[in-house]
């Protein structure tokens, strides 16, 4: 879906992106991570030509991006930024329907699409359609920004620190919603973040950038197990990498069926990460948890030994 071949970008004498090559597969969520100034946002903006690249080539569906009219290119690629970029004097419904209107969709189709997306993102049409951005919370405004990016049903979604300005609770909620949304829509997403936990939670492919270059890329679990150098290891959490990995593994992957013993007093949801199970064990000073389903019905048990990967409980 997206390919970068030896792409370079310079600003005066400074090289912001230095000969990077990257392939993002259709339906993949690729997270670009690194310290400030590493070139990740510049890379993102070169894909939809908000910034023009100086060297190399960028392809969408096998075609160079410079073969596309830049306005038409941007209309076919959803774009979400940290500040949402909503028009303050437009209602929520009008903001979401922007691109379909530019594409001259019939009014009824635009209205149906706006209502569909508001429902998808948990925004009541009756409550929010006629509100203005100033009347929204940060999380609500960010949902509107995502809805607007999805309005014309683009194949590609570019997201530049979309949750960076939100409080931790709202941010975690939107990350979960993003995971569920991606599981349903299977968009090709390039996601820029400086938050490694966010990147690990969301990404199919993790791309680590440093000083304008890609220093390592692959599945999150691969990078956690085998960081390419001390910089990547440090970025991934150093000695906390074990906890980072535990956040990627669900309790259901390590639990055992219910045994003859009495149920453990403390419970954990089967879909919770192992890191949460470990936290519960530490907090309550126990080494065994009862695993429950969505209806709080016991379905298994998780011991500390199983959590740590031991074969026996």
Order of alpha helices (4+ residues) and beta strands (2+ residues): beta-beta-beta-alpha-beta-beta-alpha-beta-alpha-alpha-alpha-alpha-alpha-beta-alpha-beta-alpha-beta-beta-alpha-alpha-alpha-beta-alpha-beta-beta-alpha
